[in-house]
Every structure is written in C-alpha cells, then in structure tokens.
Amino acid sequence: MKKYIYSGLLILVGIIVAFPLFSLGYYTMVRTSLSRNRVRLQYLEDLNSCKQ
C-alpha cells in the first residue's frame, strides 16, 4: 500500500512541475511563431508597395 501512495505522490509532483513548464513553452512557441512574423512582413511589404 505504501508503494502505491509513493508512486502516486511522485506522479502528482511530476504533473504539478511539468504543467507550468509546458505552458510556458507553448506560450513562447506561439508568441514567436513564424506565421505571425509572416503576416507582419506581408503587411510591411504592402505598405511599401503603396508608397511607390
């Protein structure tokens, strides 16, 4: 019985530690995604073509 409690506790601690790390990693990935930069670059190219 003690073995199951210890295993469950380790799993719970792992989930508690991993969740914020994965959340931060996902947030960083979304914020620095290439698609967003592509949209920004397309917008700047459109502005430059209008000026000419």
NORFEN-V78579 format. One record per backbone hydrogen bond with DSSP energy under -1.0 kcal/mol. CO is the residue of the C=O (numbers start at 1). NH is the residue of the N-H. E is the energy in kcal/mol with one decimal. If there is no record, write none. Layout:
# NORFEN-V78579
co=CO nh=NH e=E
co=CO nh=NH e=E
This chain:
# NORFEN-V78579
co=1 nh=5 e=-1.8
co=2 nh=6 e=-2.3
co=3 nh=7 e=-2.3
co=4 nh=8 e=-2.6
co=5 nh=9 e=-2.3
co=6 nh=10 e=-2.3
co=7 nh=11 e=-2.3
co=8 nh=12 e=-2.5
co=9 nh=13 e=-2.6
co=10 nh=14 e=-2.3
co=11 nh=15 e=-2.4
co=12 nh=16 e=-2.4
co=13 nh=17 e=-2.2
co=14 nh=18 e=-2.7
co=15 nh=19 e=-2.4
co=18 nh=22 e=-2.8
co=19 nh=23 e=-2.2
co=20 nh=24 e=-2.6
co=21 nh=25 e=-2.3
co=22 nh=26 e=-2.6
co=23 nh=27 e=-2.6
co=24 nh=28 e=-2.5
co=25 nh=29 e=-2.3
co=26 nh=30 e=-2.6
co=27 nh=31 e=-2.5
co=28 nh=32 e=-1.8
co=30 nh=33 e=-1.1
co=33 nh=37 e=-1.2
co=34 nh=38 e=-2.5
co=35 nh=39 e=-2.1
co=36 nh=40 e=-2.1
co=37 nh=41 e=-2.7
co=38 nh=42 e=-2.6
co=39 nh=43 e=-2.3
co=40 nh=44 e=-2.2
co=41 nh=45 e=-2.4
co=42 nh=46 e=-2.3
co=43 nh=47 e=-2.2
co=44 nh=48 e=-2.3
co=45 nh=49 e=-2.2
co=46 nh=50 e=-1.7
co=47 nh=51 e=-1.4
